[in-house]
Amino acid sequence: MTQANPLLCAYDLPPFSQISAAHAQPAIEQILADNRTAIAEILAQQPAAPSWQSLVQPLDELGERLGLAWGPISHLNAVCNSAELREAYQACLPQLSAYWTELGQNRELFNAFEALANSPAAAGFSVAQKTILEHNLRDFRLSGIDLPAEQQQRFAAISARLAELSNQFSNQLLDATQAWTKHLPDASRLAGLPDSALAQMAQAAEARELEGYLVTLEFPSYYAVITYADDRALREEIYQAYCTRASEQGPNAGEFDNGPLMAEILDLRHEMAQLLGFANYAELSLASKMAESTEQVLSFLRDLAAKSRRFAEQDLAELRAFAAEQGVTDLHSWDVGYFGEKLRQAKYSVAQEELRPYFPIDKVLGGMFAIVERLYGIQINELHDVERWHADVRLFEIRENGEQIGRFFIDLYARANKRGGAWMDGCKDRRLTNSGSLKLPVAYLVCNFTPAVGSQPALLTHDEVTTLFHEFGHGLHHLLTRVNEAGASGINGVAWDAVELPSQFMENWCWEPQGLALISGHYESGEALPQNLLDKMLAAKNFHSGLMMLRQLEFSLFDFELHANHGDGRSVADVLQAIRSEVAVMQPPAYNRFPNSFAHIFAGGYAAGYYSYKWAEVLSADAFSRFEEEGILNADTGRAFRDCILANGGAEAPMVLFQRFRGRAPSIDALLRHSGLSEEAA
Ligand SMILES: [Zn+2]
């Protein structure tokens, strides 16, 4: 008897232990075939005046079934990557891409949506329903519904190829990250590193049956060396290996080079935009975003850069003087993090590492939950005895008035074969079915923190705590939704440049004494973060914020110009150099190939959209300023934020939701003040 494919069976939570790479392709093929038949039937049976129940609901159901099969594959591919899984994942991509393109170019379907939007019934639709219809019609146009057949085919071919290229980009980056290691037989060259990092490197060596220490390019390892290693040559070596990953430079030059992929990706994006009648890909990107024009984005970024530059120059001058005092008069890129940390300690006598013992993972999670429980009137409990993809994974539920309203997995620690970075992803969406049953949302929260060593609990740096709050903010946006239609529930349908609002907003509580009191406690004594450490930490909050602001603006402008001016004869390197000359206060070495690992824009969804972080930061800082005015644990303000922003997902335009919460249009002042980049703060 053959076993049923677990990806084709309805499930409450994905049956991770039963899912293998071999299930992926058959499940996806089956579902795509079923969906094609079902869509034809839905269209054939559509009444002259389509209704929400006859058109949108059945389509949502098909989308849900596909999502429930594809979601776990793509999730496992990111968190438990293997050769088999990678191959299976890759094999599905062109089929999925073809399917999405076909849907987007299905004239009959488009006509049915138009008929629904123009039907008398539509006048009585909820705001969410109206927005969903509007977005659907827009997306049909952005999928080339109005193009002649030949151009539609070209559009489909481009979409398929782009999906493949993005996937290759991230695979090569992962391979390049794993290809370089440095084995050190003893700790002599690792002087300066904190014990936690040494223990981690010893554990990594042991896992490969080596004596001593293994330095890798996984972020915690890279970060520890670049920030703490007294050995300048070792810092330079890891810097070079890290910033040349997946390029034609550095220790693995040419082996996993993303350069040709990037060139092809940019050409194809430009061609796609022009097919749709846009001048460039940046314009296409903005067609579904909150920002209104490429000029608006560029002037927003340049205005911030101009306001921050003076502060960044001061930061750098101070750093150079400090390094010179220690005998380093030629400050290089691999010295910035190191002397930066030393200067921070000298100025504020507080080190990230010194804070670690006060942030044991359970205390942080418990405190973070307590904060949102108070703000949003919910309860969070851990659930046991569930299937997970790794022993470290945990599952939690959110309850409101005694009823479960959502659940989330957390996967916190860095390990081999797990994609770097931190992210939130939907596992299931909230949706009310035609039969009236309410499906509840489930989310994945994934981070790459330093794992527990030996019997000690995992202890987080404050940076890691902030990352956790950030991802949890995305999670709450997905989980606290009250929208019943899949197209706008959770983060679905939220404009990309507004999607970072709830996440960056959550980070604020990591910087508030009242928040810190809840999330910190020494892992041995339970002692709260001592007042003097807290004072120092807050004083150090905006350390180098001018430099950091310019760095983010450099990334944002690079990404945006790359897509707005494609075809002007400049290479990726030329654009980067131009932006660096304009914005950066310090030039990295010529071999630096940062773009080759810029997965956000080449493998993620941030193409001509990296500016979204800064854009949304203006919104999040300004939203938080209402809490500063009314009390940062004020439950009424919390409820208002939830009602206006978190509960509404993509149901209404982000500017409308923001103004409903704040009572006015967003202002840039709160961000500058929070970052110490205003006259008032200076
Ligand atoms: Zn985010």
Residues whose N, C-alpha, C, O or C-beta is under 5 A from the ligand:
A	BS01	ZN	E500 S503
